[in-house]
């Protein structure tokens, strides 16, 4: 395999995952052994890693040099640094023969990694602009289709507390009618993982044409981003043609939490008393904790 030099500050685990399909058979076995348990790999000797991957020690050395390391010790240092910089995205796809313990661990790790990747990518400036629009809105509508619909419902559940008329819609026809009836001062938040659904792009255009402010929570650079006022760009490495949306949905829910928190903080202390009043109204509906 030809040596491909990478920048030293790149995430080594991400690079290994990205190049997995281009490796030859024996080097791919090394990569898979590392990706299965990166932390353990930092503790291996070269002989131990070779045994785990069922390859020769020269193969391990060749693999390390292919990722711009001078040798196995240098590779292990970079691997440890990659882990220490945050939860790495290791793209662990669930396999048909995975045990419950294996696929549950993969889903947890991938979700944590995706959230960390979104944390690094989110623009604080765009978040601040979106929060300002939401605070000043005369009404807020959340749009989500398919897997994004539950996120829109969650957003309505959080934002109805803010003394601003708020609704969510998961039906394209209803979304079109709401967009057509919108005007200056209205804010429409569109949640779309791909940002490529034709109907939602047309709906965003209609809302903008009628004076509404449109905020998108979607993939950076997608067609939807070109027709919205504010873009909260986040991506999750999920194939929507094959898999159910998992990590992307969690990331979008987290962004809704961030927006709701921003609105609460900017409203000030008096508004927090209002939220407390709503929360306290639920106390009589609950049984006391066990033992009380």
C-alpha positions in Angstrom: 0.0 0.0 0.0 1.3 3.4 -0.9 2.1 5.7 2.0 -0.5 8.5 2.3 0.7 11.3 4.5 -1.9 12.9 6.7 -1.8 16.0 8.8 -0.6 15.2 12.3 -3.6 16.9 13.9 -6.1 14.8 12.1 -8.2 12.3 14.1 -6.4 9.0 13.5 -9.5 6.9 14.2 -11.5 8.9 11.7 -8.8 8.5 9.1 -8.6 4.7 9.7 -12.4 4.4 9.3 -12.4 6.6 6.2 -9.7 4.5 4.5 -11.0 1.1 5.6 -12.3 0.1 2.2 -9.0 1.0 0.4 -6.8 -1.2 2.6 -5.7 -4.6 1.4 -7.1 -7.7 3.2 -4.4 -8.1 5.9 -4.1 -4.4 6.7 -7.9 -4.1 6.9 -7.7 -6.9 9.6 -5.4 -4.6 11.6 -7.7 -1.6 11.1 -10.7 -3.6 12.3 -8.9 -4.9 15.3 -8.0 -1.3 16.3 -11.5 0.0 15.7 -13.2 -2.7 17.7 -11.4 -1.5 20.9 -9.1 1.6 20.3 -8.3 1.9 24.0 -7.1 -1.7 24.2 -5.0 -1.2 21.1 -3.0 1.6 22.8 -1.9 -1.0 25.4 -0.9 -3.7 22.9 2.6 -4.7 22.0 3.2 -5.1 18.3 3.1 -8.8 18.8 -0.2 -8.7 20.7 -1.9 -6.6 18.0 -0.6 -8.9 15.3 -2.1 -11.9 17.2 -5.4 -10.1 17.7 -5.6 -9.2 14.0 -4.3 -12.6 12.9 -1.5 -11.0 10.8 2.3 -10.8 10.9 4.2 -8.1 12.8 5.7 -6.7 9.5 2.0 -6.2 8.4 1.3 -4.1 11.5 4.5 -2.0 10.9 3.5 -1.5 7.3 0.0 -0.5 8.4 1.4 2.1 10.8 3.7 3.6 8.2 0.7 3.9 5.9 -0.8 6.3 8.4 2.3 8.5 8.6 3.7 7.0 11.7 7.4 6.2 12.0 6.6 2.9 13.6 4.3 1.2 16.0 5.3 3.2 19.2 4.6 6.5 17.3 1.3 5.1 16.0 0.2 4.2 19.5 1.0 7.8 20.7 -1.1 9.2 17.9 -3.9 6.7 18.7 -4.0 7.7 22.3 -4.1 11.4 21.3 -6.9 10.7 19.0 -8.9 9.1 21.8 -8.1 11.9 24.2 -9.3 14.7 22.0 -12.9 13.6 22.4 -15.1 10.7 21.6 -13.9 9.5 18.1 -16.2 8.8 15.3 -15.5 5.1 14.6 -18.6 4.4 12.5 -19.3 1.0 14.0 -22.0 -0.5 11.8 -24.2 -3.1 13.3 -23.6 -6.6 11.8 -26.3 -9.3 11.5 -24.4 -11.7 13.9 -23.7 -9.1 16.6 -24.8 -10.0 20.1 -27.1 -7.7 22.1 -24.1 -6.5 24.0 -22.1 -5.8 20.8 -24.8 -3.9 18.9 -26.0 -1.9 21.9 -22.4 -0.9 22.6 -21.9 0.1 19.0 -25.0 2.3 18.9 -24.1 4.0 22.2 -20.5 4.7 21.1 -21.6 6.0 17.6 -24.3 8.2 19.2 -21.8 9.7 21.6 -19.3 10.2 18.9 -21.8 11.9 16.6 -22.9 14.3 19.4 -19.3 15.2 20.0 -18.7 15.8 16.3 -21.8 18.1 16.2 -20.5 19.9 19.2 -17.3 20.8 17.4 -19.1 21.8 14.2 -22.0 23.9 15.5 -21.7 27.7 15.0 -22.2 29.7 18.2 -22.9 32.7 16.0 -25.7 31.0 14.1 -27.1 29.6 17.3 -27.2 33.1 18.8 -29.0 34.5 15.7 -31.5 31.7 15.7 -32.2 32.3 19.4 -32.8 36.0 18.8 -35.3 35.2 16.0 -37.1 32.8 18.3 -37.4 35.3 21.1 -38.8 38.0 18.8 -41.2 35.7 17.0 -44.9 36.4 17.0 -45.4 32.7 16.4 -43.2 29.6 15.8 -43.9 26.5 13.7 -41.7 23.4 13.7 -41.7 21.3 10.5 -40.4 17.8 10.3 -41.1 14.8 8.0 -40.5 11.1 8.5 -37.8 10.5 11.1 -37.6 14.3 11.8 -41.3 14.5 12.9 -40.6 13.3 16.5 -38.0 16.1 16.8 -40.6 18.7 15.8 -43.1 17.3 18.3 -40.4 17.5 21.0 -39.7 21.1 20.0 -43.4 22.0 20.4 -43.4 20.4 23.8 -40.5 22.5 25.0 -41.4 25.8 23.3 -45.1 26.0 24.2 -44.0 27.1 27.7 -42.6 30.4 26.3 -45.8 32.4 25.9 -45.3 32.3 22.2 -47.9 30.6 19.9 -46.2 27.4 18.8 -47.2 24.4 16.6 -45.5 21.4 14.9 -46.5 19.9 11.6 -45.4 16.6 10.0 -47.8 16.6 7.0 -46.5 18.2 3.8 -49.9 19.6 2.9 -50.3 21.3 6.3 -46.8 22.6 6.1 -47.5 24.2 2.7 -50.6 25.9 3.9 -48.9 27.2 7.0 -46.0 28.5 4.9 -48.5 30.2 2.5 -50.2 31.9 5.4 -47.1 33.0 7.2 -45.9 36.6 7.3 -43.2 38.9 8.7 -42.5 38.0 12.4 -43.3 34.3 12.0 -40.5 31.9 12.5 -40.5 28.4 10.9 -37.9 25.9 12.0 -37.4 23.1 9.5 -35.7 19.9 10.7 -34.3 17.7 8.0 -31.3 15.4 8.2 -30.7 15.2 4.5 -31.8 18.7 3.5 -32.7 17.2 0.1 -36.4 16.5 0.3 -38.0 18.4 -2.6 -41.2 19.3 -0.8 -39.5 20.7 2.3 -37.2 22.9 0.1 -40.3 24.3 -1.8 -42.1 24.9 1.5 -39.1 26.8 2.8 -39.1 28.9 -0.3 -42.8 29.7 0.0 -42.3 30.7 3.7 -39.4 33.0 2.8 -41.4 34.6 0.0 -44.2 35.4 2.4 -41.9 37.2 4.8 -41.3 34.4 7.4 -37.9 33.7 8.9 -36.8 30.2 8.2 -34.3 28.3 10.4 -32.9 25.0 9.2 -31.5 22.2 11.3 -29.9 20.2 8.6 -26.8 18.9 6.8 -24.3 21.7 5.9 -24.2 22.5 2.2 -27.5 20.7 1.5 -30.0 22.3 -1.0 -32.2 23.3 2.0 -29.4 25.5 3.4 -29.6 27.7 0.2 -33.2 28.8 0.9 -33.1 29.5 4.6 -32.3 32.6 6.7 -30.3 30.7 9.4 -28.6 27.3 9.1 -27.7 25.2 12.1 -25.5 22.8 10.2 -24.8 19.4 11.7 -24.1 16.1 10.0 -24.2 12.5 11.2 -22.7 9.7 9.2 -25.8 7.7 8.6 -27.0 6.2 5.3 -30.6 7.2 5.2 -31.1 4.8 2.2 -30.4 1.8 4.4 -30.6 2.6 8.1 -33.3 4.0 10.5 -32.3 7.5 11.6 -30.6 7.1 15.0 -27.7 9.3 15.9 -28.9 12.2 13.7 -32.2 12.3 15.6 -30.4 12.5 18.9 -28.3 15.4 17.6 -31.3 17.3 16.4 -33.1 16.8 19.7 -30.0 18.2 21.4 -30.0 21.3 19.2 -33.7 21.9 20.2 -32.6 21.7 23.8 -29.8 24.3 23.1 -32.3 26.6 21.5 -34.9 26.2 24.3 -32.2 26.9 26.9 -31.0 30.0 25.0 -34.5 31.4 24.9 -35.0 30.7 28.6 -31.7 32.4 29.6 -32.3 35.5 27.4 -35.8 35.9 28.8 -34.3 36.5 32.3 -35.1 35.6 35.9 -38.8 36.7 35.8 -39.5 34.3 32.9 -37.9 31.4 34.9 -40.5 32.0 37.5 -43.1 31.4 34.8 -41.5 28.1 33.9 -41.4 27.1 37.5 -45.1 27.8 37.8 -45.8 25.5 34.9 -43.6 22.8 36.4 -45.2 23.1 39.8 -48.6 22.6 38.3 -47.7 18.9 37.6 -46.8 18.1 41.2 -50.4 17.1 42.2 -50.5 14.6 39.3 -47.6 12.4 40.6 -47.4 9.8 43.3 -44.7 10.4 45.9 -41.4 8.6 45.5 -41.1 5.1 46.9 -40.7 5.1 50.7 -42.3 8.4 51.3 
